[in-house]
């Protein structure tokens, strides 16, 4: 039976497909970052220490300074976990996103 309820169709298009797009983009951007991180051996350049701050001019332009610890948390704890989760079980979760998304791989 086809789903034709206007509210359901609208929800699928406005929320389900767009979130699958966003999550697919996040996966591919995370994979790219991890590939560069690993290829360049960047982990040792960011000590897992909250006192080691990246000197990037952030205090001068209003951005919050980030520490080596925060970089490690983002890359090794969060992004690697996201990629591993979507890649697990033969890319089961990634394949769900790919079947729904329409623009996430651009």
C-alpha atoms as an extended CHARMM CRD file, in Angstrom:
* protein
*
       106  EXT
         1         1  UNK       CA              0.0000000000        0.0000000000        0.0000000000  PROA      1               0.0000000000
         2         2  UNK       CA              1.3730000000        3.4080000000       -0.9730000000  PROA      2               0.0000000000
         3         3  UNK       CA              1.8590000000        6.1580000000        1.5710000000  PROA      3               0.0000000000
         4         4  UNK       CA             -0.0120000000        9.1490000000        0.1930000000  PROA      4               0.0000000000
         5         5  UNK       CA             -1.0020000000       11.0460000000        3.3240000000  PROA      5               0.0000000000
         6         6  UNK       CA              0.1730000000       14.6260000000        2.6060000000  PROA      6               0.0000000000
         7         7  UNK       CA              1.5340000000       15.0970000000        6.1250000000  PROA      7               0.0000000000
         8         8  UNK       CA              3.5500000000       11.8550000000        5.9320000000  PROA      8               0.0000000000
         9         9  UNK       CA              4.8710000000       12.6650000000        2.4490000000  PROA      9               0.0000000000
        10        10  UNK       CA              5.8380000000       16.1600000000        3.5510000000  PROA      10              0.0000000000
        11        11  UNK       CA              7.6010000000       14.8110000000        6.6480000000  PROA      11              0.0000000000
        12        12  UNK       CA              9.5220000000       12.2620000000        4.5790000000  PROA      12              0.0000000000
        13        13  UNK       CA             10.7070000000       14.9250000000        2.1560000000  PROA      13              0.0000000000
        14        14  UNK       CA             11.3690000000       17.7500000000        4.6200000000  PROA      14              0.0000000000
        15        15  UNK       CA             12.9040000000       15.7750000000        7.4530000000  PROA      15              0.0000000000
        16        16  UNK       CA             13.7730000000       12.1730000000        6.6190000000  PROA      16              0.0000000000
        17        17  UNK       CA             15.5480000000       12.7580000000        3.2980000000  PROA      17              0.0000000000
        18        18  UNK       CA             17.2800000000       15.9670000000        4.3860000000  PROA      18              0.0000000000
        19        19  UNK       CA             18.5930000000       14.3810000000        7.5990000000  PROA      19              0.0000000000
        20        20  UNK       CA             19.8460000000       11.3740000000        5.6530000000  PROA      20              0.0000000000
        21        21  UNK       CA             21.5960000000       13.8440000000        3.3110000000  PROA      21              0.0000000000
        22        22  UNK       CA             23.2120000000       15.6210000000        6.2520000000  PROA      22              0.0000000000
        23        23  UNK       CA             24.2890000000       12.4090000000        7.9470000000  PROA      23              0.0000000000
        24        24  UNK       CA             25.7200000000       11.0200000000        4.7080000000  PROA      24              0.0000000000
        25        25  UNK       CA             27.6940000000       14.2370000000        4.1830000000  PROA      25              0.0000000000
        26        26  UNK       CA             28.9390000000       14.0340000000        7.7700000000  PROA      26              0.0000000000
        27        27  UNK       CA             30.1340000000       10.4790000000        7.1790000000  PROA      27              0.0000000000
        28        28  UNK       CA             32.0610000000       11.3540000000        4.0120000000  PROA      28              0.0000000000
        29        29  UNK       CA             33.5440000000       14.5290000000        5.5390000000  PROA      29              0.0000000000
        30        30  UNK       CA             34.5850000000       12.5640000000        8.6190000000  PROA      30              0.0000000000
        31        31  UNK       CA             36.1820000000        9.8560000000        6.4480000000  PROA      31              0.0000000000
        32        32  UNK       CA             38.1060000000       12.5420000000        4.5550000000  PROA      32              0.0000000000
        33        33  UNK       CA             39.3240000000       14.1690000000        7.7750000000  PROA      33              0.0000000000
        34        34  UNK       CA             40.3960000000       10.7990000000        9.2130000000  PROA      34              0.0000000000
        35        35  UNK       CA             42.2410000000        9.8970000000        6.0160000000  PROA      35              0.0000000000
        36        36  UNK       CA             44.2190000000       13.1520000000        6.1510000000  PROA      36              0.0000000000
        37        37  UNK       CA             44.7490000000       12.8830000000        9.9290000000  PROA      37              0.0000000000
        38        38  UNK       CA             46.1180000000        9.3450000000        9.5790000000  PROA      38              0.0000000000
        39        39  UNK       CA             48.1430000000        9.9660000000        6.4050000000  PROA      39              0.0000000000
        40        40  UNK       CA             49.8930000000       12.9840000000        7.8950000000  PROA      40              0.0000000000
        41        41  UNK       CA             50.3390000000       11.3820000000       11.3150000000  PROA      41              0.0000000000
        42        42  UNK       CA             48.7660000000       14.3940000000       13.0220000000  PROA      42              0.0000000000
        43        43  UNK       CA             47.7620000000       12.8100000000       16.3220000000  PROA      43              0.0000000000
        44        44  UNK       CA             51.0870000000       13.5190000000       18.1030000000  PROA      44              0.0000000000
        45        45  UNK       CA             50.9000000000       17.1760000000       17.0640000000  PROA      45              0.0000000000
        46        46  UNK       CA             47.8000000000       17.6010000000       19.2270000000  PROA      46              0.0000000000
        47        47  UNK       CA             48.6610000000       16.4860000000       22.7620000000  PROA      47              0.0000000000
        48        48  UNK       CA             45.6540000000       15.1520000000       24.6330000000  PROA      48              0.0000000000
        49        49  UNK       CA             46.0220000000       17.9590000000       27.1490000000  PROA      49              0.0000000000
        50        50  UNK       CA             43.5220000000       20.7270000000       27.9350000000  PROA      50              0.0000000000
        51        51  UNK       CA             46.3700000000       23.1650000000       28.6170000000  PROA      51              0.0000000000
        52        52  UNK       CA             47.8830000000       22.8280000000       25.1300000000  PROA      52              0.0000000000
        53        53  UNK       CA             45.9930000000       25.4470000000       23.0960000000  PROA      53              0.0000000000
        54        54  UNK       CA             46.0300000000       25.7190000000       19.3040000000  PROA      54              0.0000000000
        55        55  UNK       CA             47.4430000000       29.1950000000       18.5780000000  PROA      55              0.0000000000
        56        56  UNK       CA             45.2840000000       30.1530000000       15.6080000000  PROA      56              0.0000000000
        57        57  UNK       CA             44.3110000000       33.7280000000       16.3930000000  PROA      57              0.0000000000
        58        58  UNK       CA             40.9730000000       32.6960000000       17.8520000000  PROA      58              0.0000000000
        59        59  UNK       CA             41.0900000000       35.1050000000       20.8260000000  PROA      59              0.0000000000
        60        60  UNK       CA             41.5680000000       38.0020000000       18.4060000000  PROA      60              0.0000000000
        61        61  UNK       CA             38.5800000000       37.1930000000       16.2040000000  PROA      61              0.0000000000
        62        62  UNK       CA             36.0970000000       35.9620000000       18.7880000000  PROA      62              0.0000000000
        63        63  UNK       CA             36.3420000000       32.2100000000       18.2380000000  PROA      63              0.0000000000
        64        64  UNK       CA             36.6680000000       29.9480000000       21.2450000000  PROA      64              0.0000000000
        65        65  UNK       CA             40.2180000000       28.6540000000       21.5910000000  PROA      65              0.0000000000
        66        66  UNK       CA             40.5870000000       24.8920000000       21.2380000000  PROA      66              0.0000000000
        67        67  UNK       CA             43.0140000000       22.5960000000       22.9680000000  PROA      67              0.0000000000
        68        68  UNK       CA             44.8580000000       19.5600000000       21.7040000000  PROA      68              0.0000000000
        69        69  UNK       CA             42.5540000000       17.5650000000       23.9460000000  PROA      69              0.0000000000
        70        70  UNK       CA             39.4630000000       18.9290000000       22.1750000000  PROA      70              0.0000000000
        71        71  UNK       CA             40.9670000000       18.1370000000       18.7780000000  PROA      71              0.0000000000
        72        72  UNK       CA             41.7060000000       14.5850000000       19.9400000000  PROA      72              0.0000000000
        73        73  UNK       CA             38.1740000000       14.2550000000       21.3170000000  PROA      73              0.0000000000
        74        74  UNK       CA             36.6200000000       15.3680000000       18.0590000000  PROA      74              0.0000000000
        75        75  UNK       CA             38.8080000000       13.2830000000       15.7810000000  PROA      75              0.0000000000
        76        76  UNK       CA             39.5640000000       10.1340000000       17.7580000000  PROA      76              0.0000000000
        77        77  UNK       CA             36.5400000000        9.9010000000       20.0280000000  PROA      77              0.0000000000
        78        78  UNK       CA             33.6740000000       11.3180000000       18.0140000000  PROA      78              0.0000000000
        79        79  UNK       CA             34.4380000000       11.1930000000       14.2770000000  PROA      79              0.0000000000
        80        80  UNK       CA             36.1880000000        7.8300000000       14.3750000000  PROA      80              0.0000000000
        81        81  UNK       CA             33.2340000000        6.4050000000       16.3300000000  PROA      81              0.0000000000
        82        82  UNK       CA             30.7360000000        7.8100000000       13.8080000000  PROA      82              0.0000000000
        83        83  UNK       CA             32.6220000000        6.3100000000       10.8650000000  PROA      83              0.0000000000
        84        84  UNK       CA             33.1590000000        2.9700000000       12.6060000000  PROA      84              0.0000000000
        85        85  UNK       CA             29.4920000000        2.7770000000       13.5540000000  PROA      85              0.0000000000
        86        86  UNK       CA             28.2880000000        3.4730000000       10.0220000000  PROA      86              0.0000000000
        87        87  UNK       CA             30.8620000000        1.0490000000        8.5580000000  PROA      87              0.0000000000
        88        88  UNK       CA             30.0350000000       -1.7950000000       10.9910000000  PROA      88              0.0000000000
        89        89  UNK       CA             28.1910000000       -4.9290000000        9.9100000000  PROA      89              0.0000000000
        90        90  UNK       CA             28.9510000000       -4.5280000000        6.2250000000  PROA      90              0.0000000000
        91        91  UNK       CA             28.0780000000       -0.8210000000        6.2780000000  PROA      91              0.0000000000
        92        92  UNK       CA             24.5310000000       -1.6410000000        7.3660000000  PROA      92              0.0000000000
        93        93  UNK       CA             23.7610000000        1.8320000000        8.7780000000  PROA      93              0.0000000000
        94        94  UNK       CA             25.5340000000        3.6660000000        5.9570000000  PROA      94              0.0000000000
        95        95  UNK       CA             23.4880000000        1.7110000000        3.4260000000  PROA      95              0.0000000000
        96        96  UNK       CA             20.2770000000        2.7990000000        5.1630000000  PROA      96              0.0000000000
        97        97  UNK       CA             21.3330000000        6.4360000000        4.7590000000  PROA      97              0.0000000000
        98        98  UNK       CA             22.4220000000        5.9160000000        1.1600000000  PROA      98              0.0000000000
        99        99  UNK       CA             19.0610000000        4.4060000000        0.2730000000  PROA      99              0.0000000000
       100       100  UNK       CA             17.2360000000        7.4970000000        1.5850000000  PROA      100             0.0000000000
       101       101  UNK       CA             19.5270000000       10.4390000000        0.8460000000  PROA      101             0.0000000000
       102       102  UNK       CA             19.3270000000       12.3450000000       -2.3960000000  PROA      102             0.0000000000
       103       103  UNK       CA             22.1540000000       14.9070000000       -2.1460000000  PROA      103             0.0000000000
       104       104  UNK       CA             24.4000000000       13.6270000000        0.6340000000  PROA      104             0.0000000000
       105       105  UNK       CA             27.1240000000       12.2510000000       -1.5740000000  PROA      105             0.0000000000
       106       106  UNK       CA             27.7580000000       15.4490000000       -3.5430000000  PROA      106             0.0000000000
